[in-house]
């Protein structure tokens, strides 16, 4: 793993937070079904989901920043000789 690559660090963060979010989802569902107190589990799950969304947004920004300027432009709008 390269620690100087920000995209790879965000991907690892998504994996770790996603794993724990899934685990807390299972625990929250089980505690709800058994009638135990699930508020703490649910609030922790909410925090993990919010962190996961923020990591996904950070990943999208990193990928968009690395994309060449004309890569997202449709082929029909490119003018030969001008955008090449």
Buried (B, 14 or more C-beta within 10 A) or exposed (E): EEEEEBBEBBBEBBEEBBEBBEEBBEBBBEBEEEEEEBEEBBEBBEEBBEBBEEBBEBBEEBEEEEEEEEEEEEEEEEEEEEEE
